[in-house]
Amino acid sequence: MEGLNNIKKQYIQTLIKRTKETKIYKPFQSTGLALAQILRDYEHKAIYIRLAKIYDNEELIRKAKDVAERKSIDNKGAYFMKILKDIKKLERPKLTYKKKIKKPIKLKLGI
């Protein structure tokens, strides 16, 4: 039983270590987290990651720093969303899906 308790404690410790590590795999994820940090809006970091995937990252960071420097703004995240219209979207090719053509059904005649 003591060995089982040790395994449980080690497993819980590894889970705690994993939660502290960041899991950033793509550049837009890093940009989105940087936006959340600049605007001090950690609750909405998923939105910023999505925006970094759609919009130009350099302009997003430039606008976020501009908003963060303004001291008269109370809710910097909301103001940033309001001025988001000025930032151009990235042009990405649209995916087209091929339509499946149904094959004709072969009928068996009972002759």
DOPATI-260963 format. One record per residue (C-alpha): residue in one letter; x, y, z; chain; residue number from 0. Coordinates in nm, 3 decimals. Layout:
BEGIN
aa=a xx=X yy=Y zz=Z ch=A i=NUM $
...
***
This chain:
BEGIN
aa=m xx=0.000 yy=0.000 zz=0.000 ch=A i=0 $
aa=e xx=0.285 yy=0.237 zz=0.076 ch=A i=1 $
aa=g xx=0.421 yy=0.189 zz=-0.275 ch=A i=2 $
aa=l xx=0.081 yy=0.280 zz=-0.419 ch=A i=3 $
aa=n xx=0.066 yy=0.597 zz=-0.210 ch=A i=4 $
aa=n xx=0.414 yy=0.696 zz=-0.335 ch=A i=5 $
aa=i xx=0.303 yy=0.647 zz=-0.694 ch=A i=6 $
aa=k xx=-0.005 yy=0.863 zz=-0.635 ch=A i=7 $
aa=k xx=0.204 yy=1.141 zz=-0.480 ch=A i=8 $
aa=q xx=0.455 yy=1.132 zz=-0.767 ch=A i=9 $
aa=y xx=0.174 yy=1.136 zz=-1.022 ch=A i=10 $
aa=i xx=0.010 yy=1.436 zz=-0.857 ch=A i=11 $
aa=q xx=0.344 yy=1.617 zz=-0.848 ch=A i=12 $
aa=t xx=0.398 yy=1.556 zz=-1.220 ch=A i=13 $
aa=l xx=0.048 yy=1.687 zz=-1.293 ch=A i=14 $
aa=i xx=0.122 yy=2.003 zz=-1.097 ch=A i=15 $
aa=k xx=0.446 yy=2.052 zz=-1.293 ch=A i=16 $
aa=r xx=0.263 yy=2.005 zz=-1.625 ch=A i=17 $
aa=t xx=0.003 yy=2.271 zz=-1.543 ch=A i=18 $
aa=k xx=0.278 yy=2.526 zz=-1.482 ch=A i=19 $
aa=e xx=0.441 yy=2.465 zz=-1.820 ch=A i=20 $
aa=t xx=0.307 yy=2.643 zz=-2.126 ch=A i=21 $
aa=k xx=0.202 yy=2.446 zz=-2.427 ch=A i=22 $
aa=i xx=0.276 yy=2.677 zz=-2.718 ch=A i=23 $
aa=y xx=0.319 yy=2.497 zz=-3.047 ch=A i=24 $
aa=k xx=0.248 yy=2.766 zz=-3.310 ch=A i=25 $
aa=p xx=0.367 yy=3.126 zz=-3.347 ch=A i=26 $
aa=f xx=0.016 yy=3.272 zz=-3.337 ch=A i=27 $
aa=q xx=-0.036 yy=3.116 zz=-2.993 ch=A i=28 $
aa=s xx=0.269 yy=3.300 zz=-2.865 ch=A i=29 $
aa=t xx=0.142 yy=3.625 zz=-3.016 ch=A i=30 $
aa=g xx=-0.202 yy=3.579 zz=-2.861 ch=A i=31 $
aa=l xx=-0.056 yy=3.522 zz=-2.517 ch=A i=32 $
aa=a xx=0.166 yy=3.827 zz=-2.562 ch=A i=33 $
aa=l xx=-0.143 yy=4.034 zz=-2.647 ch=A i=34 $
aa=a xx=-0.318 yy=3.914 zz=-2.332 ch=A i=35 $
aa=q xx=-0.012 yy=4.006 zz=-2.129 ch=A i=36 $
aa=i xx=0.025 yy=4.352 zz=-2.288 ch=A i=37 $
aa=l xx=-0.343 yy=4.435 zz=-2.234 ch=A i=38 $
aa=r xx=-0.350 yy=4.265 zz=-1.891 ch=A i=39 $
aa=d xx=-0.656 yy=4.066 zz=-1.993 ch=A i=40 $
aa=y xx=-0.562 yy=3.707 zz=-1.908 ch=A i=41 $
aa=e xx=-0.922 yy=3.588 zz=-1.890 ch=A i=42 $
aa=h xx=-0.970 yy=3.634 zz=-2.264 ch=A i=43 $
aa=k xx=-0.644 yy=3.488 zz=-2.390 ch=A i=44 $
aa=a xx=-0.828 yy=3.242 zz=-2.618 ch=A i=45 $
aa=i xx=-0.981 yy=3.535 zz=-2.807 ch=A i=46 $
aa=y xx=-0.641 yy=3.694 zz=-2.855 ch=A i=47 $
aa=i xx=-0.498 yy=3.366 zz=-2.985 ch=A i=48 $
aa=r xx=-0.783 yy=3.346 zz=-3.237 ch=A i=49 $
aa=l xx=-0.723 yy=3.708 zz=-3.342 ch=A i=50 $
aa=a xx=-0.353 yy=3.639 zz=-3.388 ch=A i=51 $
aa=k xx=-0.447 yy=3.356 zz=-3.621 ch=A i=52 $
aa=i xx=-0.668 yy=3.580 zz=-3.836 ch=A i=53 $
aa=y xx=-0.502 yy=3.924 zz=-3.828 ch=A i=54 $
aa=d xx=-0.152 yy=4.053 zz=-3.897 ch=A i=55 $
aa=n xx=0.051 yy=3.986 zz=-3.582 ch=A i=56 $
aa=e xx=0.281 yy=4.287 zz=-3.602 ch=A i=57 $
aa=e xx=-0.010 yy=4.528 zz=-3.630 ch=A i=58 $
aa=l xx=-0.193 yy=4.357 zz=-3.345 ch=A i=59 $
aa=i xx=0.101 yy=4.399 zz=-3.112 ch=A i=60 $
aa=r xx=0.159 yy=4.757 zz=-3.225 ch=A i=61 $
aa=k xx=-0.205 yy=4.852 zz=-3.155 ch=A i=62 $
aa=a xx=-0.206 yy=4.664 zz=-2.823 ch=A i=63 $
aa=k xx=0.102 yy=4.852 zz=-2.705 ch=A i=64 $
aa=d xx=-0.059 yy=5.179 zz=-2.811 ch=A i=65 $
aa=v xx=-0.373 yy=5.096 zz=-2.611 ch=A i=66 $
aa=a xx=-0.168 yy=4.981 zz=-2.309 ch=A i=67 $
aa=e xx=0.021 yy=5.312 zz=-2.296 ch=A i=68 $
aa=r xx=-0.300 yy=5.517 zz=-2.270 ch=A i=69 $
aa=k xx=-0.372 yy=5.581 zz=-1.905 ch=A i=70 $
aa=s xx=-0.725 yy=5.716 zz=-1.950 ch=A i=71 $
aa=i xx=-0.864 yy=5.380 zz=-2.063 ch=A i=72 $
aa=d xx=-1.013 yy=5.159 zz=-1.792 ch=A i=73 $
aa=n xx=-1.093 yy=4.844 zz=-1.991 ch=A i=74 $
aa=k xx=-0.804 yy=4.809 zz=-2.234 ch=A i=75 $
aa=g xx=-0.922 yy=4.478 zz=-2.379 ch=A i=76 $
aa=a xx=-1.260 yy=4.622 zz=-2.478 ch=A i=77 $
aa=y xx=-1.100 yy=4.931 zz=-2.631 ch=A i=78 $
aa=f xx=-0.859 yy=4.712 zz=-2.826 ch=A i=79 $
aa=m xx=-1.152 yy=4.514 zz=-2.967 ch=A i=80 $
aa=k xx=-1.317 yy=4.841 zz=-3.068 ch=A i=81 $
aa=i xx=-1.017 yy=4.959 zz=-3.272 ch=A i=82 $
aa=l xx=-0.967 yy=4.615 zz=-3.425 ch=A i=83 $
aa=k xx=-1.147 yy=4.731 zz=-3.741 ch=A i=84 $
aa=d xx=-0.842 yy=4.930 zz=-3.846 ch=A i=85 $
aa=i xx=-0.617 yy=4.624 zz=-3.860 ch=A i=86 $
aa=k xx=-0.607 yy=4.436 zz=-4.188 ch=A i=87 $
aa=k xx=-0.686 yy=4.067 zz=-4.207 ch=A i=88 $
aa=l xx=-0.442 yy=3.817 zz=-4.349 ch=A i=89 $
aa=e xx=-0.533 yy=3.684 zz=-4.688 ch=A i=90 $
aa=r xx=-0.544 yy=3.310 zz=-4.676 ch=A i=91 $
aa=p xx=-0.654 yy=3.079 zz=-4.953 ch=A i=92 $
aa=k xx=-0.999 yy=2.939 zz=-4.897 ch=A i=93 $
aa=l xx=-1.029 yy=2.565 zz=-4.884 ch=A i=94 $
aa=t xx=-1.249 yy=2.408 zz=-5.145 ch=A i=95 $
aa=y xx=-1.385 yy=2.064 zz=-5.096 ch=A i=96 $
aa=k xx=-1.441 yy=1.825 zz=-5.381 ch=A i=97 $
aa=k xx=-1.790 yy=1.694 zz=-5.412 ch=A i=98 $
aa=k xx=-1.825 yy=1.322 zz=-5.404 ch=A i=99 $
aa=i xx=-1.989 yy=1.176 zz=-5.708 ch=A i=100 $
aa=k xx=-2.220 yy=0.891 zz=-5.633 ch=A i=101 $
aa=k xx=-2.167 yy=0.581 zz=-5.839 ch=A i=102 $
aa=p xx=-2.468 yy=0.437 zz=-6.017 ch=A i=103 $
aa=i xx=-2.628 yy=0.143 zz=-5.843 ch=A i=104 $
aa=k xx=-2.602 yy=-0.188 zz=-6.023 ch=A i=105 $
aa=l xx=-2.930 yy=-0.371 zz=-6.026 ch=A i=106 $
aa=k xx=-2.943 yy=-0.746 zz=-6.029 ch=A i=107 $
aa=l xx=-3.220 yy=-0.885 zz=-6.237 ch=A i=108 $
aa=g xx=-3.359 yy=-1.216 zz=-6.126 ch=A i=109 $
aa=i xx=-3.388 yy=-1.377 zz=-6.468 ch=A i=110 $
***
